[in-house]
Amino acid sequence: MVKALLLENIHPLGRELLAHAGVEVVTAKGALDEDELIEALQGVDVLGIRSKTNVTARVLESAPDLLAVGAFCIGTNQIDLRAAAGRGVAAFNAPFSNTRSVVELALAEIIALTRRLTEKDKALHAGTWDKSATGAHEVRGRTLGIVGYGNIGTQLSVLAEALGMRVVFYDTAEKLALGNAQRMRSLDELLDVADVVTLHVDGRPGNAGMFGPAQFARMKEGSIFLNLSRGFLVDYAHLRDQIVSGRIVGAAVDVFAEEPKAQGDAFESELRDLPNVILTPHVGGSTEEAQKDIGMFVAGKLRDYLETGATALSVNVPALILDRPRDGSHRIAHLHRNVPGVLAAVNRTLAAGGANIESQVLSTSGDVGYVVTDLSTDLPPSELAELLDMEPTIRVRALHPDSED
């Protein structure tokens, strides 16, 4: 039986979908560190994580049974994708499922900070009636600067315009501006005009430390800052200085460079106890709706990979959209290094085993190739062993009811 380990409170529907597909599922609430994960992965075929568990090259090297990793979130920087591909471990994520939840949180925080609702709330809880319009503004007519114009940034752009905001954005890639949004040629150009700056970039290593003293100094006096993407992007010590000095009048932070591993653990940050600062525990995508959709989406991708070899939307191996094999056919899935002659060598081996090819699809991406072949007859063990022994082979899987990987 295939075994899956799901960490970090993945939605029960994800577990149920895998169990319904015949997978033995083990769950754990918190994240695991490297040594704990290595120990837990012995005999495990499928791993499900969220943002706190790191799947390093060492972890992958120590988990020979692992076939696939599902990141039940948007980001995949916590997985060594290249090392995973090199060991035949397909990785999947949920690039769209929690977009709306993150956007709604960002909008709520922009309005709350612009109206200084956090300070009004704190004063009333302390027993002080502070009825004043000083420092409170409408968001209508103010300029929102979106850094990173991907799935979240674009949807935030559309909804912010509906509230009457002017939207400018900056992205290193060419992106189509939606609505009346205006593309800025540089981050500095965006910072010069934005009343609210919000980060929605990915977690690639090159983005680490992208927002520090120079960027905060460039922001307009009296502006607001949000980070709902990755904690290691921002120099929070300098952000604290900017808030204390009054240059930045509000901030919302959902992500931190170091985050507690489990529910209820202690939390420390230089941003605690500051006025007009909203701190949330990495809950941008933590709505019941988003977690349900993510659980179903990623678990579905893992199930399809196990059952059919399909890799559509995989983030590290070539993408193949595959139907289930025809009744009575036998499927061979072959991950290999992308070098010349592999397909010819595979087909010679299949022919030597007397196998008749019904269909065959090949895709390559970077250093990795993936060929899936449906045969009308089973492949003899000697030929299957020959495929495994081919020098470019990374992993071979035989997919039909009576076979084992």
N, C-alpha and C positions, 0 to 999 in steps of 0.2 A: 504493500500500500504506500502511496505517495504521502509524505508527511510535510506539513506546513507549520511554521512558527510565526505567529503574529504578535508584534510588540506594540506598546504605546497606545493602548485603548482604541484599536481599530474598530469601526462600527460593526455591531453584531451581524448585520446583513452580509458583510464581506465574508465573515466566518461561515455563515450559513450557506452562502453560495458555493464556497469551496467544499464544505462538508457534503452538500448535495451532489457534488461531482465525484464523490468517493474519496476525498482527501481527508486524511487524519489531521485535525487541526489542534494545535496547542497554542494557548494565548498567555500573554503576560502584560501587566498594566504599564510598567515603566520602561525606560530605555535601558540598554545594557552597554557597559564599556567594552573595550576590545577583547580583553581576556574572557569576560563573561560571555560575550557573543560567540567566541571561538568554541567554548565548551558547550554552549546551548545548541550550536549548529551541527553537532555530530549526528549523522543519520537524517538530517533535514534536507528536503528537496526544494522547498520554497520558503522564502523569508519575506515577511511583510513588516515594514517600518513606517515611521513618520519622520519628523525632522531631527530628532535628537540622537538616534542611533547611527553611528558611523560604520559603514561597510568598507573597510580598508583593504589594501592589497594583501596584508597579512591575514586578515580574516578570510578572504577568498582563497588564499593558498591553503588554509587550514580546513576548508570545507569542500572536500572533493565531491560530495553528493549534491551540492547545491546546483539547481538548474535555473532558478529565476529569483529575482528580487523585485518586490513591488513597493514603490514609495507611495504611500497613501497620502499624498500631498502634491504640491506643485513642484517644489525644488528637488533636485537630484544631486546637489553638490556634496551631500553626505555619503554618496556612493562613489567609489573609484571606478568610473564607468569603463575606462580603458582596460584596467586590470580584469574587470568582470567579463568584458567581451573576449579578452585573451584566454579566459578559462571557460568560455562557452556558457556564461551566465547571462541570460537576457534580463534587462531591467526595464520596468514600466513605471509610469507616474500618472498623475491626474492633472493634465495641464489646464483644464477648463472648469472642473466641477465646483471649485470653491470661489470662482472669480466674483460672482455677485456678492457673496458674503464679505469678502475683503473690501469691495467697493463701497458697500453700505456702511461698514465700519469707518472707512476713511471719510465719507461724507458726514456721518454723524459727528466725528471728531472735529472736522473742519468747522462745522456750525457751532459745536459746543465751545471750541477755543475762541472763535471769532466773537461770540457773545459773552465770553468769560464765565460760562455757566459753572465751571468747576469751582471758581472762587465764591460765587453766590451760594452754591450748594454747601461748601465747607463752612461759610459764615453762618448759615441758618442752622446747620447741625451743631455749631458751637453756641447757638442762642443769640446771634447778632442779626438784626434786620438791616441789610445793606442794599437799599433800593436806590440804584444810580445807573445812569446810562454811560458813565465815563468809561471809555475804552471798549465799549461794546459796539459791534458793527453788524450790518447785514452782509451776507456773502454775495448778494447781488451786486454786480459791477466790479467786484474784486478780481484780481488775476491769479489763477491757479497755475502753477508751474509743475508739470508732471515729468519726472526724470525716469525714463523707461516707458516706452509706449507699446507694451505687449498686450496680452489679453486683459489684464487688470487695468493698465493705464488707458487703453482705448475705451473701455466701458465707463471708467471714471470720467473720462473726457466728455462723453455724451451726456451723462447724468448731471455733471457739473454745469454744462451749458444750459440744460433744462432749468437749472436753478438761477440762471442769469449771470453765471460767472464767465469771464473771458478766460480761455484756455490756451496756454502755450506748452509745448513739450520739447524734450530733447531725447534723442536715442542715437546710439552709435550706428545702428542699421537704418537703411532706408525704410521708412514707414509712411503709409498713406494717412494723411490727416483726415479725421472724421469731423463732420459738421463744419464749424467755423474755427476749429483749432488751428493754431499756427505753429509750424515747426521752427525751432530755434537752431541756429548753426553751431552753437556751442553751449556748454553748461553755463559758462559765465554770462552769456547773452540772456539765458533764461533767468539766472539769479538777479540780474539787473532790474527785471521788470515784475517778478512774481511777488505777490502779497502772501501767498501760501506755497511752500515747496514740499512736495511729497515724493518719496522714493519708491519706485516699483521696478527695480532692476533685478536680474537673477544673481545667483550666488556663486558665479564663477570666480576662481581665485584672483583673477585680474581686477575684480571690482573691490577687493579688500581695501579699506581705508580711503575710499574714493571721496568721502565727505569729511573734511577736517577744517583746520583754522582758516585756510585760504578761502574755502567755499562759504563758511559762515560769515567771514568778513565781507564777502561779496554780496550777501543777502541784504535786502532793504531793511532799514531801521523800522522796527515795529512789525516785522513779518512773523509768520508762523511756520513751524517745521514738523513734518511727519515722516516716520520710517516704519513701514509695515512690510519690509522685504527681508533683509538679513541684518543681524546685529553688527557683524564685523565690518560693515560698510562705513560706520560712523564713529568719529571721535566723540564719545559721549561726555568725557571730561570737559572738552572745550564747549560742547553744547550747554553744559551746566553753567560755565562762565558767562556765556552769551545771555542765558536766561536771567541769571543773577544781576547782570549789568543792565538788563532791560532792553538790550538791542533786539533780542527775539522775545516776543511777548507771550508765546504759547508754543507747546510742543506735545506731540503724541507719539509714543514709542511702544511698539508691540513685540519687538524682537531685540535680543541682547546677545553679545558675543559669547557669554557664558550663561547658560540657562539651567535651572534645576532639572534633575532627571525625572522626578516623579511628583505626583500630586502631593501637596502639603509640605514639600521641602522648603527650607529657608531661601529667601531671595534678598540679594544685596545689589544696590546700584547707586551711583553718584547722582542719579536723577530723582531719587526719593525725596519727598517733603518739599518740593518746589512748587511755587504758585503757578496755576494755569498750565500744569503738566499732567497729561493723562498717561498712565502706565497700565498696560494690559499684558497678560502672560501668554503671548504668542497665540492669540485666539482669533486672528484675522479670518481664518477659514473654519473656525469652530462654531458653526451653527448645526443644529440637528439636520437641516436640509442638506448642507454641504457635506457633512460627514457621511450621511446616508448615500449621497450620490457618489462620493469618492470611494466608499467601501464597495459599492456595487461595480463601479467602473474598473477599478484596479483589480479586484478579485476576478472580474470577468476576463480581463486581459491575461491574468495568470492561468485561469482555467483553460482558456482557448490555446495558450501556448502549450500547456501540458497535454491537451487532448488532440490538437490538430497541428501544432508547430507554428501557428500564426504569430507573427511578430508586428502586426500593425501598431504604429505609434510607440514602438520600442525606442528608447533613447540611446541605445548603444550597439544594437545589432541591426543588420539590414531588415527593412520592413517588408513583410510579405503578407498579403491578405489572402487567407486560405479558407475554403469550405471544408467540411468534414470529408474524410475519404469515402469514396463509394463503397457500399457494402461488399465485402469480400476482397477489397484491395488492401495493399500493405504499403505503408508510407515510411520512407527513409528521409530523415531530416539531418542534413550534414552542414555543420558550421566549420569553416576553414579559414586559413589565412588567405588573403586575396592576392594570389600569385597566378601567373599564367599556367594553363594546362590542367587545372583541378577538375573542371567539368568533364573533360575528355577522359581523365583517369578514373573518375567516378563511374562514367558510363561503360568504360572497358571492364571494370570490375563487375558491374551489374550484368553485363552481357556474358561474362565468363561464368556467372552463376545461373545462366539460363533465364534471367528475369526479363519479362516483357514490360516496357515502360508504357504506362497509360497516359501520364502527364508529368510535366517537369517544369519547375519555375526556379529562376536564379535571380538573386539580387546581391549587389556588393555595396559596401559603404566603408570608405577609408581602408583600413587594414583587414577587414573581415568580409568574407563572402558567405552566402547562405543559399544552399540548393535543396529543394524539397522535391522528392520523386515519388509518385504513386506507381506501384507495381501490381500486375495482375496475379502474381504468384509470390509466395514468401521467398525471402533471400536466404540461401543456406548460411549457416553460421560461419563457414570458412570465408565466404565473401564479405560478410559483415565484419569479421575480424580484419580482413584486408583493408576495408575502408577505415577502420579504426587505426590501422598501422600506417596509413599514408602520412608522409612527413608533414603536409600542410594541415592535416586534420586537427581541429580543436575539440569537437564533440560530435558524436553520431548517436541519433536516437531512432529506434524502430517503433513506429506508432501504429499499432493495430491491436484488437482486443486480446490476443493471446501472447503479446510480447511484453517484455520488460525493458526499461531504458538501460 
